[in-house]
Amino acid sequence: MQDDYTNHSDPVPGADAAGVRTGEGAGVRQERPRFRPEIPDHPDRRRPAYRSRRRTPADRILPILLLALLALAGVGAGIGIGYGIWGYEAPYTVDLKAVKTPDWIEQKLLRKNIFSRPDVSMREVKNIVVHYIGNPNTTADSNQRYFDSLADQDPEKGGTSSSSHFIVGLDGEIIQCIPISEISYANGPRNFDTVTIEVCHPDETGKFTDASYDALVKLTAWLCEELKLDEKDVIRHYDVNGKSCPLYFVEHEDAWKQFRKDVKAAIKAQ
């Protein structure tokens, strides 16, 4: 049976039917065309071309995940740099309402009113501010009564607003007028995050008596301990808004520095 894939080539020029040369060049072997089977052009028989791998869902998700990780890394680096530049501030953890007043402080709380005890809560305390009364030779009790009397003003007509959390008297007595969980009207514009101490004094110089000074140191050290502050967080009214208060500590910087040192020693001694 004849092979279906046999080629039928044309006769060789100058040769007989058997393919033997009869003319010039006789005796020289002539190459016949090599056998090359004709393969039908069938898709299954073509040489497979390079095919790319089909994309899977994972291929689509991976770039998104990489971008998300890069974004998180950028945010983390930004936060880290920010903490390095500005410092990390821990959240305030003191429960102001839970602070218990010791028995050596007399509580004589003012009536709630818009002029001296507005009943506005404080979320945190950043500084303890020292004042002087400015009215020589008056007592802690008389100044407490003055702050309380401001409640009798007519709200529709307006009036004077003033108060303090604590008052230290000439003999070292201490009166609390407002809970430390509420604002007082003494340190504008820092009423919202400061505790105020007013101190009585015998004369115009504003210098405190020894009893007043010792009581002030004790009170300030106790507040620092309760509010998780230190002597560097104790400031003058002058440091808030430039007012010459407490007068003696403004005019005698060395006395103010010594007061802070005494507060530091009292904190350690507690």
C-alpha atoms as one frame of an Amber mdcrd trajectory, in Angstrom:
protein
   0.000   0.000   0.000   1.383   3.405  -0.889   2.306   5.714   1.953  -0.133
   8.612   2.112   2.708  10.924   3.094   5.029  10.041   0.104   6.262  13.104
  -1.795   5.976  13.218  -5.599   8.902  15.367  -6.779   9.509  16.584 -10.332
  11.914  14.608 -12.560  15.557  15.541 -12.315  16.655  17.496 -15.452  18.956
  15.459 -17.754  17.911  12.162 -16.257  15.748   9.297 -17.453  12.664   8.094
 -15.765  14.706   6.201 -13.193  16.479   9.381 -12.290  19.823   8.409 -13.925
  21.671  11.175 -15.793  22.227  10.508 -19.378  23.928  13.632 -20.478  26.678
  15.894 -19.216  27.533  15.178 -15.627  26.578  11.517 -15.951  28.028   9.408
 -13.209  27.662  12.261 -10.681  25.287  11.328  -7.940  22.382  13.643  -7.611
  20.675  14.143  -4.310  17.005  13.636  -4.300  14.819  15.799  -2.185  14.639
  14.541   1.372  11.439  13.000   2.516   9.386  15.566   4.465   5.964  14.350
   5.387   3.248  16.842   4.900   1.526  17.287   8.295  -1.925  18.759   8.101
  -2.233  22.201   9.746  -4.111  20.941  12.749  -4.281  23.073  15.960  -3.386
  20.068  18.110  -0.207  19.504  16.120   1.158  23.008  16.185   4.104  23.747
  18.439   2.636  25.243  21.553   3.432  28.912  21.980   4.413  30.399  25.436
   1.387  31.011  27.513   1.322  33.239  30.622  -0.018  31.743  33.842  -3.623
  32.582  34.520  -4.021  35.253  37.271  -5.577  33.959  40.441  -7.448  35.926
  43.161  -4.279  35.804  45.265  -2.402  37.619  42.476  -4.902  40.458  42.665
  -4.946  40.685  46.480  -1.171  40.590  47.012  -0.415  44.074  45.593  -3.202
  45.550  47.714  -1.787  43.908  50.834   1.677  45.211  50.026   0.348  48.748
  49.590  -1.544  48.484  52.892   1.602  47.300  54.690   3.607  50.166  53.195
   0.939  52.641  54.335   0.964  51.216  57.869   4.743  51.367  57.944   4.589
  55.013  56.874   2.075  55.871  59.565   4.130  54.047  62.183   7.279  55.849
  61.121   5.450  59.182  61.275   4.184  58.500  64.785   7.625  57.380  65.900
   9.236  60.520  64.527   6.530  62.628  66.157   7.150  61.019  69.545  10.863
  61.568  69.059  10.395  65.263  68.329   7.562  66.211  70.655   7.721  63.423
  73.196   5.073  60.959  74.219   2.422  62.193  76.591   0.855  59.450  78.654
  -2.895  59.581  79.157  -4.069  61.301  82.340  -5.030  58.618  84.856  -5.876
  60.556  88.038  -9.505  60.316  89.137  -9.954  63.812  90.544 -13.228  62.956
  92.238 -11.565  60.110  94.120  -8.947  62.332  95.818  -9.737  62.474  99.549
  -9.082  65.662 101.476  -6.910  65.054 104.586  -8.182  66.096 108.009  -5.665
  68.947 108.333  -7.588  70.799 105.585 -10.940  72.347 106.543 -13.600  72.030
 103.858 -15.891  75.058 103.553 -17.185  74.675 100.017 -18.717  77.625  98.253
 -22.313  77.593  97.098 -22.660  76.644  93.451 -23.114  79.781  91.381 -21.913
  81.331  88.139 -19.609  83.869  89.808 -17.350  81.797  92.065 -18.233  78.095
  91.805 -19.701  77.391  88.363 -19.752  73.611  88.914 -17.718  72.906  85.777
 -15.711  69.669  85.889 -11.994  69.416  85.197 -10.657  66.394  83.338  -7.024
  66.850  84.329  -4.688  69.091  86.316  -1.449  70.167  84.688  -0.280  72.844
  87.130  -0.687  74.069  90.685  -0.804  77.869  90.754   0.266  79.939  93.776
  -1.375  83.363  94.426  -1.313  85.958  97.157  -4.565  87.488  98.419  -3.547
  91.068  97.676  -5.570  92.330 100.653  -3.078  92.530 103.570  -3.822  91.150
 107.030  -7.069  89.415 106.067  -7.832  85.872 107.217  -8.518  82.695 105.294
 -12.037  82.590 106.698 -12.873  86.162 105.680 -11.656  85.525 102.145 -13.695
  82.316 101.936 -16.788  84.257 102.951 -16.037  86.885 100.315 -15.841  84.259
  97.552 -19.102  82.731  98.764 -20.856  86.111  98.877 -20.357  86.517  95.116
 -23.206  84.041  94.683 -25.616  86.759  95.819 -25.010  88.935  92.758 -27.740
  89.275  90.172 -26.833  87.058  87.184 -28.834  89.280  84.847 -26.822  92.360
  85.824 -23.431  90.623  85.832 -20.817  91.094  88.502 -17.433  90.033  89.864
 -16.094  86.498  89.320 -13.344  85.205  91.596 -12.501  82.134  93.699  -9.819
  79.660  94.690  -9.592  75.962  95.444  -7.618  76.561  98.656  -6.810  79.477
 100.960  -3.834  79.414 103.360  -4.293  81.676 106.397  -1.876  83.803 108.421
  -1.572  81.130 111.116  -1.137  78.265 108.671  -4.780  77.186 108.592  -5.992
  75.807 105.247  -9.547  76.077 103.890 -10.804  74.275 100.798 -13.417  76.269
  98.882 -13.877  74.194  95.710 -13.282  70.472  95.003 -10.218  69.892  92.817
 -12.462  68.137  90.317 -14.077  71.518  89.487 -12.644  74.704  88.016 -12.133
  77.905  89.989 -12.044  81.490  88.690  -8.441  82.510  89.335  -6.071  81.511
  86.535  -7.622  82.753  83.323  -7.083  81.558  80.654  -5.916  78.370  82.435
  -8.870  77.764  84.749  -9.693  74.513  82.970  -6.532  72.586  83.958  -5.061
  74.245  87.090  -5.573  74.098  90.857  -5.343  77.400  92.738  -3.875  78.239
  96.147  -4.425  81.727  97.596  -2.150  82.721 100.489  -2.817  85.417 103.074
  -0.041  87.874 104.026   0.354  90.456 106.786   1.518  93.515 104.793   1.944
  95.134 101.382   5.195  93.315 100.600   3.236  90.122 100.057   5.744  88.102
 102.055   4.132  85.142 103.831   4.445  84.420 107.529   6.501  81.388 108.488
   3.316  79.520 109.419   1.723  80.367 106.062   4.876  79.370 104.189   5.169
  76.002 105.928   1.480  75.266 105.367   1.824  76.223 101.693   4.762  73.834
 101.249   2.825  71.010 102.923  -0.331  71.608 100.889   1.562  71.903  97.591
   3.542  68.714  98.222   0.337  66.813  99.041  -1.328  68.031  95.853   1.707
  67.038  93.786   1.571  63.558  95.261  -2.161  63.143  94.639  -2.123  64.639
  91.140   1.103  62.906  90.000   2.948  66.188  89.551   6.294  67.479  90.824
   7.776  70.787  91.935   8.356  71.830  88.308   4.614  71.766  87.774   4.109
  74.359  90.524   3.910  77.836  88.995   3.024  81.407  89.950   0.016  83.377
  88.769   2.664  85.529  87.109   3.701  82.562  84.941   0.139  82.219  83.614
  -0.684  85.754  82.527   2.114  88.072  83.677   0.321  89.492  86.712   2.608
  90.395  89.655   1.211  87.627  91.851   2.312  86.339  94.284   4.100  89.647
  94.628   6.965  88.574  96.888   7.807  85.525  94.755   7.736  87.663  91.591
  10.043  90.330  93.006  12.342  87.780  94.681  13.122  85.040  92.178  15.532
  83.369  94.595  12.724  82.975  97.151  10.558  81.306  94.502  13.337  78.865
  93.572  13.836  78.031  97.229  10.111  77.398  97.629  10.209  74.863  94.803
  13.177  73.141  96.427  11.285  72.954  99.718   8.294  71.427  97.928  10.548
  68.840  96.303  11.989  67.871  99.683   8.486  67.651 101.169   7.348  65.354
  98.346  10.222  62.979  99.042   9.490  63.042 102.748   5.869  61.909 102.272
